Amino acid sequence: MTDSSSKDRDLQTRIVQPEDRITPGFESFSVPVARASTVVFPDLASMRSLVWSDDSKWRYGLHGTPTTIALAQRLAAIEGGEFALLQPSGLAAISNIYFGLVKAGDHVLVPDNAYGPNRDHADWLAADFGLQVTYYDPMTGAGIADSIRPNTKLIWLEAPGSVTMEVQDVPAIVAVARAKGIVTAIDNTFSAGLAFKPFEHGVDISVQALTKYQSGGSDILMGATITRDEELHKKLKRARMRMGIGVSADDASLVLRSLPSMKVRYEAHDRTAYALAQWLKTRPEVKAVLHPALEDCPGHAFFARDFKGGAGGLFSIVFDGRYTSAQVDAFVEALELFSIGWSWGGAHSLAMPYNIRSMRTASQWPHGGVLVRFYVGLEAEADLRADLEAALAKAFA
Ligand SMILES: *Cc1c(COP(=O)(O)O)cnc(C)c1O
């Protein structure tokens, strides 16, 4: 009921403070988009009693709104974690881990096959911020012990590597790290948190580029850090707050919209990618197929042991060393259904050539030929196969 005094207010006041509110009792399947910079407190005492680390109270739009917190909670649940923070990209999530956990003079271990921009970030911190960084052979397993120094504070893992697909022996590396009190963080984007459960193997932090399968639309950039450990979560959260990073409720709501179909999409990508990988293995132009579920792939045994639910849409092939980079480029450009682009996880297939030897500093890349990474989208397998076959014929005739 409208009282007569509010009706008497100036139109401007009534526009800013309208009578109608969201219909009480409205229930829907979607999480409402809560956009806010200002969070309003009922009184000064509530404002003054706020503790920055207390997630049960709303404080400031940048720190979270009902939309972003709903997404964070759902992501933690998918992965088997307790706490999650959202960042505006997968790379921002990686950066949040560095700035939250290490400082000048600390030593960090990064796998030699790590996501390229993670390497670049580590190199930047080493060059300008006094961090010590060592790259290690991703297949080292328990041999990681040889690279640990008294000041080693963080070990990065990535399994499989997102271009060369080596599957690390995560439990072996984690066992060494745990014995020495070193934090482990895994870039688990490849499995979307579906096929590999890092916390079951003792990893402390999982990073997701939500840009990929969680978005599924090739139209959102977002990242997440997920953990079971409240103290680690608070360290990351404090760094995130200090760096002034958060995500928009609109973007979060689009990821929330895609999450229910993520597992079904992952399984569809996996079926088609596996079939194409097996077929490519029979081709004379192809020297090796690096698909974690196939034996050519380093760490295939660890994949078979630790992954439940497939490998999704990513895999790579290595062409025979007798083919030139120009021929492989011609193959990629001859593809019609595979576009040339970086960010995978959507409905569209992608292909990208890489010269791996120039990307390594700590391990031997055994293949002389050029690598092409495929991301297999949701197109029909027969059409993708025909496209690959035609491009192979055209480039290597
Ligand atoms: C894409 C990707 C990232 C970074 O995600 P952005 O949102 O593009 O910054 C990190 N790690 C892996 C393995 C990725 O594939």
The ligand as a MOL file (V3000), in Angstrom:
LIG
                    3D

  0  0  0     0  0            999 V3000
M  V30 BEGIN CTAB
M  V30 COUNTS 15 15 0 0 0
M  V30 BEGIN ATOM
M  V30 1 C 42.7820 -20.3120 -21.6180 0
M  V30 2 C 43.6290 -20.8400 -20.5260 0
M  V30 3 C 43.9970 -20.0430 -19.4420 0
M  V30 4 C 43.6840 -18.5680 -19.3430 0
M  V30 5 O 42.3750 -18.2120 -19.5170 0
M  V30 6 P 41.9890 -16.7150 -19.9850 0
M  V30 7 O 40.6270 -16.5390 -19.4080 0
M  V30 8 O 42.0250 -16.7100 -21.4660 0
M  V30 9 O 42.9780 -15.7880 -19.3730 0
M  V30 10 C 44.7560 -20.6220 -18.4460 0
M  V30 11 N 45.1400 -21.9000 -18.5110 0
M  V30 12 C 44.8000 -22.6970 -19.5340 0
M  V30 13 C 45.2600 -24.1030 -19.5280 0
M  V30 14 C 44.0470 -22.1880 -20.5790 0
M  V30 15 O 43.7420 -22.9850 -21.5950 0
M  V30 END ATOM
M  V30 BEGIN BOND
M  V30 1 1 1 2
M  V30 2 1 2 3
M  V30 3 2 2 14
M  V30 4 1 3 4
M  V30 5 2 3 10
M  V30 6 1 4 5
M  V30 7 1 5 6
M  V30 8 2 6 7
M  V30 9 1 6 8
M  V30 10 1 6 9
M  V30 11 1 10 11
M  V30 12 2 11 12
M  V30 13 1 12 13
M  V30 14 1 12 14
M  V30 15 1 14 15
M  V30 END BOND
M  V30 END CTAB
M  END
